[in-house]
């Protein structure tokens, strides 16, 4: 932790100096540093985010706990899915309800907040009857900020962020 406290100001100073200096080499180094940071951020987002079943590859899906290579191939063969209920039906062909729900935590077809059916909303991992009602009550959502504000009245920021992984407008 002490190293981070030291490195952050040093890195910020180095970037400030690089921005102020002239020369193509400095700009190239700065651009490379930004590209490296963006690549690291993308890698983290991929590791911690929910895979979209419509764009996930068989290799990505096979890396999910509870998804066999055969199931991964079947999911890819069924792409694109019109809704998460279609994905759930595909999962239920070979998995129990509990196993399918466990897979939906990591692999999902994002639901449209303004048009999703109650059945689709209920497939969002961790959804309760109360939250189904709240998701539907604030329709139509003009933007994700409205979703954050309204759903944030009932759950904390971390839970709102978790829900956001499963929804779209």
Buried (B, 14 or more C-beta within 10 A) or exposed (E): EEEEEEEEEEEEEEEEEBEEEEEEEBEEEBEEBEEEEEEEEEEEEEEEEBBBBBEBEBEBBBEBEBBEEEBBEBBBEBBEBEBBBBBBEBBEEEBEEEBBBBBBBBBBBBBEBEEBEEEBBBBBBEBEEEBBEBBEEBEEBEEBEBBBEBBBEBBEEEBBEBBBBBBEB
